[in-house]
Amino acid sequence: MVKFLVVDDDSTCRALLHLLLSRYGRCDLAHDGREAVAAYRIALDGGQPYDLVCLDIMMPAMNGHDTLVAIRAIEKERHILGSDGVPVLMLTASADPKDCIRAFTEGCECYVPKPIEERALMLEVRRLLPGRLEGDCAAGPAPTMKSEPSERRIRCLIVDDDRVCRELLRDMLEPVAQCDFAYDGSEAVDVVRLAIEDRMPYELICLDIMMPGMDGHEALSTIRQLELDHGICCRDGVKIIMTTALRDSKHCIQSFREGCECYVTKPVDHDELFEKVRSLHLIREGAAARM
């Protein structure tokens, strides 16, 4: 599976890039340069490096230029040189040609201006990853997953402001689901809206309650209203499992009133989570046992 890392401080741009790229593989998101560098290092440490980084230039604190330099420095430390390094596609609204020249000098492979145009973006992505995208004619056979190759993987959105929780849920669900991420309620709503408008809605959302800004309760209510606005009735809507450290019965009752299907307390237990997912008829019996 192709792995993308999207780095942008703008939630709309992250959501759009996530929607475009997650069709072809796993797409992780980073809010800024520091988070991107940490994610890149963790991916290398775990033996699952990224195949492409989409990197914005104009970001607060650590901008895209500094991030690119840091990524290339990490690769140099690990003796990953030249074409063996990750391809970096720079995305920016800057009209200054100096930014373009500087980006290529620092080691990017491609430079795409904003606003992002899907055709232009995907042309460059395919050029950087020839034959690697699922669904392309030149692509080889899909890599073997832990689940049976013939079994369709559900589309899942994991919403949590805690990186460790996101990764734990992803590791649990990845054999049966294509997992995307949102970092807070507001971003989750944007991603769900784009998915509905693109007619590729999510089938499962794992939604934390305690998040800064828009919390899980507000996100849940907003998603259900969004579905109503698009003519999606309750039984046809996305299945939502609340995943939270809150054990207060008030939050549980409130969540069900707002339209969730299940409620799981943290730390999330693998068997309990899969029991809930099976109860929603999203996977067949025995799917979790193959993990």
Disulfide bonds with the S-S distance in Angstrom:
none
